[in-house]
Amino acid sequence: MNRTIALLTGAGLGASMMFFLDPRRGKQRRAQVRDKMIRLSHQAQDARDTIVRDARNRISGLAAGDMSVLIGGKNALRGNPLRGGWSPAGRVMLGAIGGGLFLSGLTRSAPTACILGTAGLALMIEAATNAGIEDISNVSSKVERIARENFGHDGRKPRRPEHVSV
């Protein structure tokens, strides 16, 4: 087993070195990877700045005595709090709580582990997708509608009529 893993690891490293050190296109590939990494770092910095700004505004709202900023404003208190549309700071907290529950579930025994792990994953998915319960429950009907539009009622692609040249 260890020899197989070592062989696959060596083959993967060799292939990636050939890919990036190719005399013809290696320089272009390395530049593309560098540009993508720079873009990802800028996106991460922008997300961090947005989260920090949102958290700062919510903390100042709490200091002013407005408890509704925790959920997303006074309108969110009237509706369903599981409707999606979480603030950036709320999504980070939701993801952190979900991650903590999931990790806590990994240290427990069978029934408790399943409950904590499932709840943690659900909170992390909610934080990542920012989708509400209604969005998740309507996924099957949306997929069915898209499949019907693209494939027809029997699951096969519709045949396109052949054009006859005159």
N, C-alpha and C positions, 0 to 999 in steps of 0.2 A: 504494500500500500504506500509506504513512504517513498519507494523508488518511483512509483507511478506519479506521485505528486511532484517529486523532484524533476522528473522528465517533462511533465506538462508545464511546470514553472519555467524550466530552461527553454522549452520550445516557445512559450509565450514571450519571454524576455528577448529571445533571439529574433522573433518575428517583429516585435515592436522596435527593436534597434534597426532592423532592416528597413522598416517603414519610415522611421524618422531620419535615418542616416543615408537614405537613398540619394545618390549624386544628382539625379535629375529633379526630383520633386521634394526632397527632404527639407530643403530650406523653406519652401512654401508651406509645407505641413507644420513645421515648427512654428512659423509665423502665425498660422491660423490658430494653433493651440494657445500661443501666447496671447493673441487678441481675444480669444474666448475667455481665457482666465482673467484678463484685465476687465472685460465686460462684466463677468460674474462678480468680481470684487467691487466694481462700481455699483452694481445692483444691490449687493449685500450692504454696502455703506449707505445707499439711499434708503433701504428698508430699515436699517438701524436708526437713521436720523428721523424717519417717519414715526417709528415706535417711540423713540425718546420724546419727540415733540408731543405726540398724542398723550403719553403718560404724564408729561409735565402739565399739559392743559387739564387733564382729568384730576390730577392732584390739587391744582389750584381751585378747581370746582369743588372738590371735597372740602378744602380749607374754607371755602365760602359757605359751606353748609348744604350743598346740593348733593344729596345721596343718589340721585337718579343718574349721575354720570358713570356710576359703576356698571350699569346695565347697558347704557347707550343713549341715555336721554329720557325725557319725560314721555315721549311717544312710545318708547320701547316698553315702558311699564304697562301701558294699556294693551299691548299686543302680546303675541307669543314670544317669550325670550329665546326659544329655540328655533327662530325663523331664519337664522343666518344674519349676515350683515354685522358681524362683530367688528369692533374697532381694532386697530392694529395692536394696541396694548392688551386688549382683551383676548385677542387671538394668541399672543405670546403667553399670557397667563394660563389660558385654557390648554395650550400645548404643554406647558410645564407641568400643570396639574395632571394631565393625562399621562405624560411620561413618568411622573412619579408614581402614579397608580400602577402603570404597567410594570415598572421596575420592582415595586413592592409586591406585585403579584408573582414575579419570578422567584421570590424568596419564600413563598407560602406553599402550603400543601393543596391538594386537589380542589375541593370546591371553592375555597376562598381565592385560590390562584386564578381560576377560570373567571370568576366574577370581577376581580380587580383588573385582570389583564384585558378583558373585554371592555370594561368601562374605560380603562385608560386608552385603549386603541380607538374607541369611539370618540373620546374627547380630542385625541390627536388628529383624527381624520376631520372632525369638525373644525379644528383650528387651521388645518392645512387647506381645506377646500372652501371654508366659509359658506357652506351650503346649509340651508335650513332643513327641517324635517319634511316639509312639503316637497322640497326639491328632490330629496332622496326617495320619497315614496312615489314620485312621479317618474322616476328613471325608467322603469319597465315600459310604461306607456310611450315615453319618448323614443326609446330604442325600437319598440314595435312599429311606431309611425315611420321612423327613418328607414327601417328595414323594408316596410311595405312600399315606400316611395322608391327605393333603390332596387328592390329585388322582386316585387310582385307578391301576390298572396300565397304562392306555393314555395317561395324561398329561392326560386331560380331567377337569374337575371333575365329581364325581358329581351326578347329577340328584336333586333332592330330591322326594319324592313330594308330589303336590298334595293338599291337604286338601279333602275333600268335605264340604260343609255338609249337615247333615240337617235 
